[in-house]
């Protein structure tokens, strides 16, 4: 329920505030005084797009704020989901800066417009000429029937199954596309895999072979130089080991005299040990190196194959070739087993489709079960609103599944006897449309659980007893819902619990729209003016008193 609305610097409104009552509120005023402007401001609170052209003073910020009492509407889970502070009184604020930047807040927390729209749909329902046009849309008509039939549980289940079905469809489509691609590449991938697999390459083999090739290519030089070095080191007469052996006796003698000489002797002993080890290792290496033409040719050929495959596949290492072999093996394996997976997924899709259409039929059955009751209630209400011969019919056509089900709904309407019912948008005049929409609102008020309903000149095209009947129905709605009605009829305006008057103030340099809560005396004058014009007669005052008293 809206408890307070304040608008600052919006269109013709410099500053405006109203505190509607929980029941039936009336708003009247001259054409162009600003009633529709107020609705535009309320629309911003519900998530509509903002426009900097709507600023009254283009150098100042526009601020629109609404306070809603929400304690009885089960909105706490929504606030928790959106990580918003939950309070009994929810404050929604929109700000439009002169630069054009628009911001939205719920309880002082910045939010996206989509969040505001979701919350707004649970707080307010605004009837306008736009909604009259919307009534002709099948999706809107379907939402009305769903609310009337209370299909929330069935719709939720169907939507979940539909999302699962669509996800499976995409999965099957992707697998089918993959299968086509793999089948096209299958022979080529198999050939490449066999070529790489026949090489039987191991990790690090290329580096090892390149090192071996280097040694094999210089085997004779390596053996010759190694033997020369061994000869210089280990010649029995003049080799380095023999000379060091002679020097060892002198170091043994010197080591007895002081720590420094003993350290030098120890270092010399280590040198001899290290040199002996070098001799043994060099001798082993010399014996290991062989001039092997056959092995040299084999290594050269194997490296050549590796280099060719690296060039062919645009890689630089044996590791990359091994990885490519693994990738090709996966592709070949997947190509061999994808058909089995695809067959399984197709079966899952068929099962999901059966479950989906079964749920769709249940949803359709529940919808169709209320067609007669829905039509009957609307027709009865239209009869009370002066359309005794009105006829409402509902056509249903099965369509491919979408998020809403498998139904396309068309509400047909005829206002006159003997005229076949036709789609709403083709047959209803302005007054007929207003009464039809009002009858629908009356029926749906409790079923859609909206705290606040706003009627924007829904009494257009009606008068007399019909207008009185319409406002009585508004009073009935207002027993459980807050109603705000913008009206141009005295019969309607006189029945509100509160009466607000919107007017233009031309006292300053620039025209400003203002709103005023009328007291009893002011209200009597306004109703009299609505009856007979700006200078109401005594009869008009008497008629106004009668309307107010009744």
C-alpha positions as CSV (number, residue, x, y, z in Angstrom):
1,X,0.0,0.0,0.0
2,X,1.3,3.5,-0.9
3,X,1.4,5.6,2.2
4,X,3.3,8.6,0.8
5,X,4.3,10.0,-2.6
6,X,6.6,12.9,-3.1
7,X,7.7,14.4,-6.4
8,X,10.3,17.1,-6.9
9,X,11.4,18.8,-10.1
10,X,9.5,16.6,-12.5
11,X,7.7,18.0,-15.7
12,X,5.4,20.8,-14.5
13,X,5.8,19.7,-10.8
14,X,8.2,21.7,-8.7
15,X,7.2,20.0,-5.5
16,X,4.3,17.8,-4.7
17,X,3.3,15.4,-1.9
18,X,0.3,13.2,-1.2
19,X,-0.6,10.7,1.5
20,X,-3.4,8.4,0.0
21,X,-5.6,6.5,2.4
22,X,-5.8,2.7,2.4
23,X,-9.2,2.7,0.7
24,X,-10.6,4.6,-2.2
25,X,-8.8,7.8,-3.3
26,X,-10.1,10.2,-5.9
27,X,-8.0,12.6,-8.0
28,X,-9.7,15.2,-10.2
29,X,-8.6,18.3,-12.0
30,X,-8.7,20.1,-15.3
31,X,-7.4,18.6,-18.5
32,X,-3.7,19.2,-18.7
33,X,-3.4,20.1,-15.0
34,X,-0.9,17.3,-14.3
35,X,-2.8,14.2,-13.5
36,X,-1.0,12.1,-16.1
37,X,2.3,13.7,-15.1
38,X,1.7,12.2,-11.6
39,X,1.2,8.8,-13.2
40,X,4.4,9.2,-15.2
41,X,6.3,9.9,-11.9
42,X,4.7,6.8,-10.3
43,X,5.8,4.8,-13.4
44,X,9.4,5.8,-12.7
45,X,9.1,4.2,-9.2
46,X,8.0,1.0,-10.9
47,X,11.0,0.9,-13.1
48,X,10.1,2.8,-16.3
49,X,12.9,4.6,-18.2
50,X,13.7,8.1,-17.3
51,X,14.1,11.1,-19.6
52,X,16.1,14.3,-18.7
53,X,13.6,16.3,-20.8
54,X,11.1,15.7,-17.9
55,X,13.1,17.9,-15.5
56,X,11.2,21.0,-14.4
57,X,14.5,22.8,-13.7
58,X,17.2,21.4,-15.9
59,X,19.9,22.5,-13.5
60,X,18.5,20.5,-10.5
61,X,18.1,16.8,-9.7
62,X,14.6,15.2,-10.0
63,X,13.7,13.1,-7.0
64,X,10.6,10.8,-6.8
65,X,10.0,8.9,-3.7
66,X,7.3,6.5,-2.6
67,X,6.8,4.8,0.8
68,X,5.0,1.5,0.7
69,X,3.7,-0.6,3.6
70,X,4.6,-4.1,2.7
71,X,4.3,-6.2,5.9
72,X,1.4,-8.3,4.7
73,X,2.6,-9.1,1.2
74,X,5.2,-11.9,1.8
75,X,8.1,-10.0,0.2
76,X,10.8,-10.8,2.7
77,X,12.2,-13.7,0.5
78,X,12.5,-11.2,-2.4
79,X,14.5,-8.7,-0.2
80,X,16.8,-11.5,1.1
81,X,17.4,-12.8,-2.5
82,X,18.3,-9.3,-3.7
83,X,20.4,-8.6,-0.5
84,X,18.2,-5.7,0.5
85,X,17.2,-4.5,3.9
86,X,13.7,-5.5,4.7
87,X,11.5,-3.0,6.6
88,X,7.8,-2.8,7.2
89,X,7.8,0.4,5.3
90,X,9.7,0.1,2.0
91,X,11.1,3.3,0.5
92,X,11.6,3.4,-3.3
93,X,13.4,6.4,-4.8
94,X,14.3,7.4,-8.3
95,X,16.8,10.2,-9.0
96,X,17.4,11.9,-12.4
97,X,20.4,14.2,-12.6
98,X,20.7,17.1,-15.0
99,X,23.4,15.1,-16.9
100,X,20.8,12.4,-17.6
101,X,22.1,9.8,-15.2
102,X,19.2,7.9,-13.5
103,X,19.6,6.0,-10.3
104,X,17.1,3.8,-8.4
105,X,17.1,2.9,-4.7
106,X,15.2,0.5,-2.5
107,X,15.6,1.3,1.2
108,X,18.6,3.5,0.3
109,X,20.4,0.6,-1.5
110,X,21.1,1.2,-5.2
111,X,19.4,-1.3,-7.5
112,X,19.0,-2.0,-11.2
113,X,15.8,-1.1,-13.0
114,X,15.0,-4.8,-13.5
115,X,14.9,-5.3,-9.7
116,X,12.7,-2.3,-9.3
117,X,10.3,-3.6,-12.0
118,X,10.0,-7.0,-10.3
119,X,9.1,-5.3,-7.0
120,X,6.9,-2.8,-8.6
121,X,4.7,-5.5,-10.2
122,X,3.9,-6.8,-6.7
123,X,3.1,-3.4,-5.3
124,X,1.0,-1.6,-7.9
125,X,-1.2,-2.2,-10.9
126,X,-1.8,0.9,-13.1
127,X,-4.6,0.9,-15.6
128,X,-4.0,3.2,-18.5
129,X,-4.8,3.5,-22.2
130,X,-1.6,1.5,-22.8
131,X,-3.0,-1.4,-20.8
132,X,-6.2,-1.2,-22.9
133,X,-4.0,-1.9,-25.9
134,X,-2.2,-4.6,-23.9
135,X,-5.5,-6.5,-23.4
136,X,-5.5,-7.4,-27.0
137,X,-2.2,-9.4,-26.6
138,X,-2.5,-13.1,-26.2
139,X,0.3,-13.3,-23.6
140,X,-1.6,-10.7,-21.4
141,X,-4.9,-12.6,-21.8
142,X,-3.1,-15.8,-20.8
143,X,-1.7,-14.2,-17.7
144,X,-5.2,-13.1,-16.7
145,X,-6.5,-16.7,-17.1
146,X,-3.6,-18.1,-15.2
147,X,-4.3,-15.8,-12.3
148,X,-8.0,-16.7,-12.4
149,X,-7.2,-20.4,-12.6
150,X,-4.5,-20.3,-10.0
151,X,-2.0,-22.2,-12.1
152,X,1.2,-21.0,-10.4
153,X,2.2,-24.5,-9.4
154,X,1.6,-26.0,-12.8
155,X,3.3,-23.1,-14.6
156,X,6.4,-23.3,-12.4
157,X,6.6,-27.0,-13.1
158,X,6.1,-26.6,-16.8
159,X,8.7,-23.7,-17.0
160,X,11.3,-25.9,-15.2
161,X,10.6,-28.8,-17.6
162,X,10.7,-26.4,-20.6
163,X,14.1,-25.0,-19.5
164,X,15.5,-28.6,-19.1
165,X,14.1,-29.5,-22.5
166,X,15.7,-26.5,-24.2
167,X,19.0,-27.3,-22.5
168,X,18.8,-30.8,-23.8
169,X,17.9,-29.6,-27.3
170,X,21.0,-27.4,-27.3
171,X,23.1,-30.3,-26.1
172,X,21.8,-32.6,-28.8
173,X,22.3,-29.9,-31.4
174,X,25.9,-29.4,-30.3
175,X,26.6,-33.1,-30.4
176,X,25.1,-33.4,-33.9
177,X,27.2,-30.6,-35.1
178,X,30.3,-32.1,-33.5
179,X,29.5,-35.5,-35.0
180,X,29.3,-34.0,-38.5
181,X,32.6,-32.2,-38.0
182,X,34.3,-35.3,-36.6
183,X,33.0,-37.5,-39.4
184,X,34.3,-35.1,-42.0
185,X,37.7,-35.2,-40.3
186,X,37.7,-38.8,-39.3
187,X,39.8,-40.3,-42.1
188,X,42.3,-37.5,-41.9
189,X,42.6,-37.7,-38.1
190,X,43.0,-41.4,-38.3
191,X,45.8,-41.1,-40.9
192,X,47.6,-38.5,-38.8
193,X,47.2,-40.5,-35.6
194,X,48.7,-43.6,-37.3
195,X,51.6,-41.6,-38.6
196,X,52.4,-40.1,-35.2
197,X,51.7,-43.3,-33.3
198,X,54.1,-45.3,-35.6
199,X,56.9,-43.0,-34.5
200,X,56.3,-44.1,-30.9
201,X,58.0,-41.0,-29.6
202,X,58.9,-40.8,-25.9
203,X,59.3,-37.6,-23.8
204,X,62.8,-36.2,-24.0
205,X,63.9,-38.5,-26.8
206,X,64.6,-35.7,-29.3
207,X,67.1,-34.0,-27.0
208,X,68.8,-37.4,-26.2
209,X,69.1,-38.3,-29.9
210,X,70.5,-34.9,-30.8
211,X,73.2,-35.3,-28.2
212,X,73.9,-38.8,-29.4
213,X,74.1,-37.6,-33.0
214,X,76.6,-35.0,-32.0
215,X,78.9,-37.6,-30.4
216,X,78.5,-40.1,-33.3
217,X,79.4,-37.4,-35.8
218,X,82.7,-36.7,-34.0
219,X,83.5,-40.2,-32.6
220,X,87.0,-40.5,-34.2
221,X,88.1,-37.0,-32.9
222,X,86.7,-37.7,-29.5
223,X,88.6,-41.0,-29.2
224,X,91.8,-39.5,-30.5
225,X,91.8,-36.5,-28.1
226,X,90.8,-38.7,-25.2
227,X,93.7,-41.1,-25.8
228,X,96.1,-38.2,-26.1
229,X,94.9,-36.8,-22.8
230,X,95.2,-40.2,-21.1
231,X,98.7,-40.5,-22.5
232,X,99.8,-37.1,-21.1
233,X,98.3,-37.9,-17.7
234,X,99.3,-41.5,-17.3
235,X,102.5,-42.1,-19.2
236,X,104.8,-44.4,-17.2
237,X,107.8,-42.2,-17.6
238,X,106.7,-38.6,-18.0
239,X,103.0,-38.7,-17.3
240,X,101.3,-36.2,-14.9
241,X,100.4,-38.9,-12.5
242,X,104.0,-40.1,-12.2
243,X,105.3,-36.5,-11.6
244,X,102.6,-35.9,-9.0
245,X,103.6,-39.2,-7.3
246,X,107.1,-37.9,-6.9
247,X,105.9,-34.6,-5.5
248,X,103.7,-36.5,-3.1
249,X,106.8,-37.6,-1.0
250,X,107.8,-34.0,-0.6
251,X,104.3,-33.0,0.6
252,X,104.2,-35.9,3.0
253,X,107.4,-34.5,4.6
254,X,106.2,-30.9,4.6
255,X,102.9,-31.8,6.2
256,X,104.6,-32.6,9.5
257,X,105.5,-28.9,10.0
258,X,102.7,-26.8,11.0
259,X,99.0,-26.5,10.2
260,X,99.3,-24.6,7.0
261,X,101.7,-27.1,5.4
262,X,99.5,-29.9,6.6
263,X,96.5,-28.3,4.9
264,X,98.4,-28.0,1.7
265,X,99.4,-31.7,1.9
266,X,95.6,-32.6,2.4
267,X,94.6,-30.5,-0.6
268,X,97.4,-32.2,-2.7
269,X,96.0,-35.6,-1.7
270,X,92.5,-34.5,-2.8
271,X,94.0,-33.4,-6.1
272,X,95.5,-36.8,-6.8
273,X,92.3,-38.5,-5.9
274,X,90.2,-36.3,-8.2
275,X,92.7,-36.7,-11.0
276,X,92.6,-40.5,-10.7
277,X,88.8,-40.3,-10.9
278,X,89.0,-38.2,-14.0
279,X,91.4,-40.7,-15.6
280,X,89.0,-43.6,-14.9
281,X,86.0,-41.6,-16.2
282,X,87.8,-40.4,-19.3
283,X,89.0,-43.9,-20.0
284,X,85.5,-45.3,-19.7
285,X,84.1,-42.6,-22.0
286,X,86.8,-43.3,-24.6
287,X,86.0,-47.0,-24.6
288,X,82.2,-46.2,-24.7
289,X,82.6,-44.0,-27.8
290,X,82.5,-46.1,-31.0
291,X,82.6,-45.2,-34.6
292,X,79.2,-46.8,-35.5
293,X,78.1,-45.8,-39.0
294,X,74.9,-47.9,-38.8
295,X,73.8,-46.4,-35.5
296,X,74.7,-42.9,-36.8
297,X,72.5,-43.4,-39.9
298,X,69.6,-44.7,-37.7
299,X,69.8,-41.7,-35.4
300,X,69.9,-39.3,-38.3
301,X,66.9,-40.9,-40.0
302,X,64.8,-40.9,-36.7
303,X,65.6,-37.2,-36.1
304,X,64.7,-36.4,-39.7
305,X,61.3,-38.0,-39.1
306,X,60.8,-36.1,-36.0
307,X,61.8,-32.8,-37.7
308,X,59.5,-33.5,-40.6
309,X,56.4,-34.1,-38.4
310,X,57.2,-31.0,-36.3
311,X,57.3,-28.9,-39.5
312,X,54.1,-30.6,-40.8
313,X,52.2,-29.8,-37.6
314,X,53.8,-26.5,-36.9
315,X,55.3,-27.4,-33.5
316,X,58.8,-27.0,-32.1
317,X,59.3,-30.0,-29.7
318,X,58.8,-33.7,-29.2
319,X,56.5,-32.9,-26.2
320,X,54.2,-31.0,-28.6
321,X,54.1,-34.0,-31.0
322,X,53.2,-36.3,-28.1
323,X,50.4,-33.9,-27.0
324,X,49.1,-33.8,-30.5
325,X,49.1,-37.6,-30.7
326,X,47.0,-37.7,-27.5
327,X,44.6,-35.0,-28.9
328,X,44.1,-37.0,-32.1
329,X,43.6,-40.2,-30.2
330,X,40.9,-38.5,-28.2
331,X,39.2,-37.2,-31.4
332,X,39.3,-40.6,-33.0
333,X,38.0,-42.3,-29.9
334,X,35.2,-39.6,-29.6
335,X,34.3,-40.1,-33.2
336,X,34.0,-43.9,-32.6
337,X,31.8,-43.4,-29.5
338,X,29.9,-40.1,-30.1
339,X,27.1,-41.9,-31.9
340,X,26.4,-43.9,-28.8
341,X,26.3,-40.7,-26.6
342,X,24.2,-38.9,-29.2
343,X,21.7,-41.8,-29.2
344,X,21.5,-41.7,-25.4
345,X,20.9,-37.9,-25.4
346,X,18.2,-38.2,-28.1
347,X,16.4,-40.7,-26.0
348,X,16.7,-38.3,-23.0
349,X,15.3,-35.5,-25.2
350,X,12.4,-37.6,-26.2
351,X,11.6,-38.5,-22.6
352,X,11.9,-34.8,-21.6
353,X,9.6,-33.8,-24.5
354,X,7.0,-36.3,-23.3
355,X,7.2,-35.0,-19.8
356,X,7.0,-31.5,-21.0
357,X,3.9,-32.0,-23.1
358,X,2.3,-34.0,-20.4
359,X,2.8,-31.1,-18.0
360,X,1.6,-28.7,-20.8
361,X,-1.6,-30.7,-21.1
362,X,-2.2,-30.6,-17.4
363,X,-1.7,-26.8,-17.4
364,X,-4.0,-26.4,-20.4
365,X,-6.7,-28.6,-18.7
366,X,-6.6,-26.3,-15.6
367,X,-6.8,-23.2,-17.8
368,X,-9.6,-24.5,-19.9
369,X,-11.6,-25.5,-16.8
370,X,-12.1,-21.9,-15.9
371,X,-13.1,-20.6,-19.4
372,X,-16.8,-20.7,-18.7
373,X,-16.5,-19.2,-15.1
374,X,-14.2,-16.4,-16.3
375,X,-16.5,-15.5,-19.2
376,X,-19.6,-15.8,-17.0
377,X,-18.2,-13.5,-14.3
378,X,-17.1,-10.9,-16.8
379,X,-20.4,-11.0,-18.6
380,X,-22.3,-10.5,-15.3
381,X,-20.2,-7.5,-14.4
382,X,-20.6,-6.0,-17.8
383,X,-24.4,-6.4,-17.4
384,X,-24.2,-4.4,-14.2
385,X,-22.2,-1.8,-16.1
386,X,-25.0,-1.3,-18.7
387,X,-23.9,-3.9,-21.2
388,X,-26.6,-6.5,-20.8
389,X,-26.0,-8.1,-24.2
390,X,-22.2,-8.3,-23.9
391,X,-20.7,-11.6,-24.7
392,X,-17.2,-12.9,-23.8
393,X,-15.8,-16.1,-25.3
394,X,-12.4,-17.7,-25.0
395,X,-10.6,-19.5,-27.9
396,X,-7.7,-21.8,-27.2
397,X,-5.2,-23.1,-29.9
398,X,-2.4,-25.5,-29.2
399,X,1.0,-24.2,-30.2
400,X,4.6,-25.5,-29.9
401,X,5.8,-25.3,-26.4
402,X,7.2,-22.1,-25.0
403,X,7.9,-20.9,-21.5
404,X,4.2,-20.2,-20.9
405,X,2.9,-23.6,-22.0
406,X,1.3,-24.9,-25.2
407,X,-1.7,-22.6,-25.4
408,X,-2.5,-19.5,-27.4
409,X,-5.4,-17.7,-25.9
410,X,-7.8,-15.3,-27.6
411,X,-10.5,-13.5,-25.7
412,X,-13.4,-12.6,-28.0
413,X,-15.9,-9.9,-27.1
414,X,-19.2,-8.6,-28.4
415,X,-21.0,-5.6,-26.8
416,X,-24.2,-5.9,-28.8
417,X,-26.9,-8.5,-29.3
418,X,-26.7,-10.5,-32.5
419,X,-23.1,-9.5,-33.2
420,X,-20.6,-12.4,-33.2
421,X,-17.8,-12.2,-30.6
422,X,-14.5,-11.1,-32.2
423,X,-11.0,-10.4,-31.0
424,X,-11.1,-7.5,-28.4
425,X,-9.0,-5.0,-30.3
426,X,-11.3,-5.2,-33.3
427,X,-14.7,-4.6,-31.7
428,X,-14.6,-2.5,-28.5
429,X,-15.1,1.3,-28.5
430,X,-13.5,3.5,-25.9
431,X,-16.3,3.3,-23.4
432,X,-16.8,-0.4,-24.0
433,X,-13.2,-1.1,-23.6
434,X,-13.0,0.9,-20.3
435,X,-15.9,-1.1,-18.9
436,X,-14.5,-4.4,-20.1
437,X,-11.1,-3.7,-18.6
438,X,-12.7,-2.5,-15.3
439,X,-14.8,-5.7,-15.1
440,X,-11.6,-7.7,-15.6
441,X,-9.8,-5.7,-12.9
442,X,-12.7,-6.3,-10.6
443,X,-12.6,-10.0,-11.1
444,X,-8.8,-10.2,-10.9
445,X,-8.2,-7.8,-7.9
446,X,-8.1,-10.5,-5.2
447,X,-6.7,-13.2,-7.4
448,X,-3.6,-11.2,-8.4
449,X,-3.1,-9.9,-4.8
450,X,-2.0,-6.4,-5.7
451,X,-1.9,-4.0,-2.8
452,X,-2.6,-0.8,-4.9
453,X,-4.7,-0.4,-8.0
454,X,-4.6,2.9,-10.0
455,X,-7.4,3.6,-12.5
456,X,-6.6,6.4,-15.0
457,X,-9.9,7.7,-16.3
458,X,-11.3,4.2,-16.6
459,X,-14.8,5.9,-16.5
460,X,-14.2,7.3,-20.0
461,X,-17.3,7.0,-22.1
462,X,-19.6,6.1,-19.3
463,X,-22.1,8.2,-17.3
464,X,-25.2,8.1,-15.2
465,X,-26.2,4.9,-13.5
466,X,-23.3,3.0,-15.2
467,X,-20.8,5.4,-13.6
468,X,-22.5,4.9,-10.2
469,X,-22.3,1.2,-10.6
470,X,-18.7,1.4,-11.6
471,X,-17.7,3.4,-8.5
472,X,-19.7,1.0,-6.2
473,X,-17.5,-1.8,-7.6
474,X,-14.5,0.4,-6.9
475,X,-15.7,0.7,-3.3
476,X,-16.0,-3.1,-3.2
477,X,-12.4,-3.5,-4.4
478,X,-11.2,-0.8,-1.9
479,X,-12.4,-3.0,1.0
480,X,-9.3,-5.2,0.5
481,X,-7.1,-3.0,-1.7
482,X,-5.9,0.6,-1.9
483,X,-7.5,2.2,-5.0
484,X,-6.5,5.5,-6.6
485,X,-8.8,6.7,-9.3
486,X,-8.2,9.6,-11.7
487,X,-11.7,10.6,-12.8
488,X,-13.6,13.3,-14.7
489,X,-17.1,12.3,-13.5
490,X,-18.8,13.9,-10.5
491,X,-20.7,10.6,-9.7
492,X,-17.4,8.8,-9.3
493,X,-15.3,11.5,-7.6
494,X,-17.9,12.0,-4.9
495,X,-17.5,8.4,-3.6
496,X,-13.9,8.5,-2.6
497,X,-12.7,8.5,1.0
498,X,-10.1,11.1,0.1
499,X,-10.4,13.6,-2.7
500,X,-7.3,15.2,-4.2
501,X,-7.5,18.1,-6.7
502,X,-4.7,18.7,-9.2
503,X,-4.4,22.3,-10.6
504,X,-2.1,24.6,-12.4
505,X,-0.7,27.5,-10.4
506,X,0.1,30.5,-12.7
507,X,1.0,33.0,-10.0
508,X,4.7,32.8,-10.7
509,X,6.7,33.4,-13.9
510,X,6.3,29.7,-14.8
511,X,3.3,27.4,-14.6
512,X,3.5,24.8,-11.8
513,X,1.2,21.8,-11.2
514,X,0.1,21.3,-7.6
515,X,-2.1,18.9,-5.7
516,X,-4.4,19.6,-2.8
517,X,-6.3,17.4,-0.4
518,X,-9.8,18.9,-0.4
519,X,-11.7,19.5,2.8
520,X,-15.5,19.0,3.0
521,X,-16.3,22.6,1.8
522,X,-13.7,22.5,-1.0
523,X,-14.9,19.1,-2.1
524,X,-18.5,20.2,-2.4
525,X,-17.4,23.1,-4.6
526,X,-15.3,20.8,-6.8
527,X,-18.1,18.3,-7.3
528,X,-20.5,21.1,-8.1
529,X,-18.1,22.5,-10.7
530,X,-17.7,19.0,-12.2
531,X,-21.5,18.9,-12.6
532,X,-22.2,22.4,-14.2
533,X,-18.9,24.2,-14.8
534,X,-16.8,26.9,-13.2
535,X,-19.7,28.9,-11.9
536,X,-22.0,26.2,-10.4
537,X,-25.6,26.9,-9.8
538,X,-27.6,26.3,-6.6
539,X,-29.0,23.2,-8.3
540,X,-25.5,21.9,-8.9
541,X,-24.6,22.4,-5.3
542,X,-27.7,20.5,-4.3
543,X,-26.8,17.7,-6.7
544,X,-23.2,17.7,-5.3
545,X,-24.5,17.4,-1.7
546,X,-26.7,14.5,-2.7
547,X,-23.9,12.7,-4.4
548,X,-21.6,13.2,-1.4
549,X,-24.2,12.2,1.1
550,X,-25.1,9.1,-0.7
